[in-house]
Amino acid sequence: MPASRAPSSSPSVEAMVTAAGADRETLDALRAGFQARIARRSDDFEATKGLQLTEHALSQLSRDGDPWDRLVRKLVKD
């Protein structure tokens, strides 16, 4: 399997955001779970992939009250 292709059992970022209802707290809890798994066993590659997907999903969500987030999104959009 090519390295650039995710395994078919991995959820897509869009599916993760949809399942979480665009709730950062849900994705933050998922991220913490993956981090705990990796801390217990550093060769847990499924947890590493899950963490990557979760981080990417979190990057897709805005932080409503965060002025830095608005500024960065405005700069990237322009």
CNS distance restraints for C-alpha pairs under 8 A (distance, minus, plus):
assign (resid   1 and name CA) (resid   5 and name CA) 7.14 0.50 0.50
assign (resid   6 and name CA) (resid  10 and name CA) 6.64 0.50 0.50
assign (resid  10 and name CA) (resid  50 and name CA) 7.63 0.50 0.50
assign (resid  11 and name CA) (resid  15 and name CA) 6.18 0.50 0.50
assign (resid  11 and name CA) (resid  16 and name CA) 6.53 0.50 0.50
assign (resid  12 and name CA) (resid  16 and name CA) 6.30 0.50 0.50
assign (resid  12 and name CA) (resid  53 and name CA) 7.44 0.50 0.50
assign (resid  13 and name CA) (resid  17 and name CA) 6.27 0.50 0.50
assign (resid  13 and name CA) (resid  53 and name CA) 5.97 0.50 0.50
assign (resid  13 and name CA) (resid  54 and name CA) 7.24 0.50 0.50
assign (resid  13 and name CA) (resid  56 and name CA) 6.78 0.50 0.50
assign (resid  13 and name CA) (resid  57 and name CA) 5.20 0.50 0.50
assign (resid  14 and name CA) (resid  18 and name CA) 6.10 0.50 0.50
assign (resid  14 and name CA) (resid  57 and name CA) 7.20 0.50 0.50
assign (resid  15 and name CA) (resid  19 and name CA) 5.93 0.50 0.50
assign (resid  16 and name CA) (resid  20 and name CA) 6.05 0.50 0.50
assign (resid  16 and name CA) (resid  54 and name CA) 7.52 0.50 0.50
assign (resid  16 and name CA) (resid  57 and name CA) 6.75 0.50 0.50
assign (resid  17 and name CA) (resid  21 and name CA) 6.10 0.50 0.50
assign (resid  17 and name CA) (resid  22 and name CA) 5.16 0.50 0.50
assign (resid  17 and name CA) (resid  23 and name CA) 7.73 0.50 0.50
assign (resid  17 and name CA) (resid  57 and name CA) 6.05 0.50 0.50
assign (resid  17 and name CA) (resid  58 and name CA) 7.99 0.50 0.50
assign (resid  18 and name CA) (resid  22 and name CA) 6.26 0.50 0.50
assign (resid  20 and name CA) (resid  24 and name CA) 7.83 0.50 0.50
assign (resid  20 and name CA) (resid  26 and name CA) 5.97 0.50 0.50
assign (resid  20 and name CA) (resid  27 and name CA) 6.68 0.50 0.50
assign (resid  22 and name CA) (resid  61 and name CA) 6.81 0.50 0.50
assign (resid  23 and name CA) (resid  27 and name CA) 6.73 0.50 0.50
assign (resid  24 and name CA) (resid  28 and name CA) 5.91 0.50 0.50
assign (resid  24 and name CA) (resid  58 and name CA) 6.76 0.50 0.50
assign (resid  24 and name CA) (resid  61 and name CA) 7.39 0.50 0.50
assign (resid  25 and name CA) (resid  29 and name CA) 6.13 0.50 0.50
assign (resid  26 and name CA) (resid  30 and name CA) 6.32 0.50 0.50
assign (resid  27 and name CA) (resid  31 and name CA) 6.09 0.50 0.50
assign (resid  27 and name CA) (resid  54 and name CA) 6.53 0.50 0.50
assign (resid  27 and name CA) (resid  57 and name CA) 7.82 0.50 0.50
assign (resid  27 and name CA) (resid  58 and name CA) 6.74 0.50 0.50
assign (resid  28 and name CA) (resid  32 and name CA) 6.20 0.50 0.50
assign (resid  28 and name CA) (resid  58 and name CA) 7.90 0.50 0.50
assign (resid  29 and name CA) (resid  33 and name CA) 6.31 0.50 0.50
assign (resid  30 and name CA) (resid  34 and name CA) 6.41 0.50 0.50
assign (resid  30 and name CA) (resid  54 and name CA) 7.27 0.50 0.50
assign (resid  31 and name CA) (resid  35 and name CA) 6.16 0.50 0.50
assign (resid  31 and name CA) (resid  51 and name CA) 5.84 0.50 0.50
assign (resid  31 and name CA) (resid  54 and name CA) 6.10 0.50 0.50
assign (resid  31 and name CA) (resid  55 and name CA) 7.27 0.50 0.50
assign (resid  32 and name CA) (resid  36 and name CA) 6.14 0.50 0.50
assign (resid  33 and name CA) (resid  37 and name CA) 6.33 0.50 0.50
assign (resid  34 and name CA) (resid  38 and name CA) 6.25 0.50 0.50
assign (resid  34 and name CA) (resid  47 and name CA) 5.24 0.50 0.50
assign (resid  34 and name CA) (resid  48 and name CA) 7.11 0.50 0.50
assign (resid  34 and name CA) (resid  50 and name CA) 6.74 0.50 0.50
assign (resid  34 and name CA) (resid  51 and name CA) 5.67 0.50 0.50
assign (resid  35 and name CA) (resid  39 and name CA) 6.11 0.50 0.50
assign (resid  35 and name CA) (resid  47 and name CA) 7.66 0.50 0.50
assign (resid  35 and name CA) (resid  51 and name CA) 7.16 0.50 0.50
assign (resid  36 and name CA) (resid  40 and name CA) 6.31 0.50 0.50
assign (resid  37 and name CA) (resid  41 and name CA) 6.18 0.50 0.50
assign (resid  37 and name CA) (resid  42 and name CA) 7.89 0.50 0.50
assign (resid  37 and name CA) (resid  44 and name CA) 7.21 0.50 0.50
assign (resid  37 and name CA) (resid  47 and name CA) 6.53 0.50 0.50
assign (resid  38 and name CA) (resid  42 and name CA) 4.84 0.50 0.50
assign (resid  38 and name CA) (resid  43 and name CA) 7.23 0.50 0.50
assign (resid  38 and name CA) (resid  44 and name CA) 6.00 0.50 0.50
assign (resid  38 and name CA) (resid  47 and name CA) 6.40 0.50 0.50
assign (resid  38 and name CA) (resid  48 and name CA) 6.92 0.50 0.50
assign (resid  44 and name CA) (resid  48 and name CA) 6.43 0.50 0.50
assign (resid  45 and name CA) (resid  49 and name CA) 6.17 0.50 0.50
assign (resid  46 and name CA) (resid  50 and name CA) 6.08 0.50 0.50
assign (resid  47 and name CA) (resid  51 and name CA) 5.98 0.50 0.50
assign (resid  48 and name CA) (resid  52 and name CA) 6.26 0.50 0.50
assign (resid  49 and name CA) (resid  53 and name CA) 6.25 0.50 0.50
assign (resid  50 and name CA) (resid  54 and name CA) 6.04 0.50 0.50
assign (resid  51 and name CA) (resid  55 and name CA) 6.03 0.50 0.50
assign (resid  52 and name CA) (resid  56 and name CA) 6.19 0.50 0.50
assign (resid  53 and name CA) (resid  57 and name CA) 6.12 0.50 0.50
assign (resid  54 and name CA) (resid  58 and name CA) 6.12 0.50 0.50
assign (resid  55 and name CA) (resid  59 and name CA) 6.22 0.50 0.50
assign (resid  56 and name CA) (resid  60 and name CA) 6.58 0.50 0.50
assign (resid  57 and name CA) (resid  61 and name CA) 6.95 0.50 0.50
assign (resid  62 and name CA) (resid  69 and name CA) 6.66 0.50 0.50
assign (resid  62 and name CA) (resid  70 and name CA) 7.70 0.50 0.50
assign (resid  63 and name CA) (resid  69 and name CA) 6.17 0.50 0.50
assign (resid  63 and name CA) (resid  70 and name CA) 7.81 0.50 0.50
assign (resid  64 and name CA) (resid  69 and name CA) 7.98 0.50 0.50
assign (resid  64 and name CA) (resid  70 and name CA) 7.96 0.50 0.50
assign (resid  66 and name CA) (resid  70 and name CA) 6.67 0.50 0.50
assign (resid  67 and name CA) (resid  71 and name CA) 6.21 0.50 0.50
assign (resid  68 and name CA) (resid  72 and name CA) 6.07 0.50 0.50
assign (resid  69 and name CA) (resid  73 and name CA) 6.07 0.50 0.50
assign (resid  70 and name CA) (resid  74 and name CA) 6.05 0.50 0.50
assign (resid  71 and name CA) (resid  75 and name CA) 6.20 0.50 0.50
assign (resid  72 and name CA) (resid  76 and name CA) 6.12 0.50 0.50
assign (resid  73 and name CA) (resid  77 and name CA) 5.96 0.50 0.50
assign (resid  74 and name CA) (resid  78 and name CA) 6.22 0.50 0.50
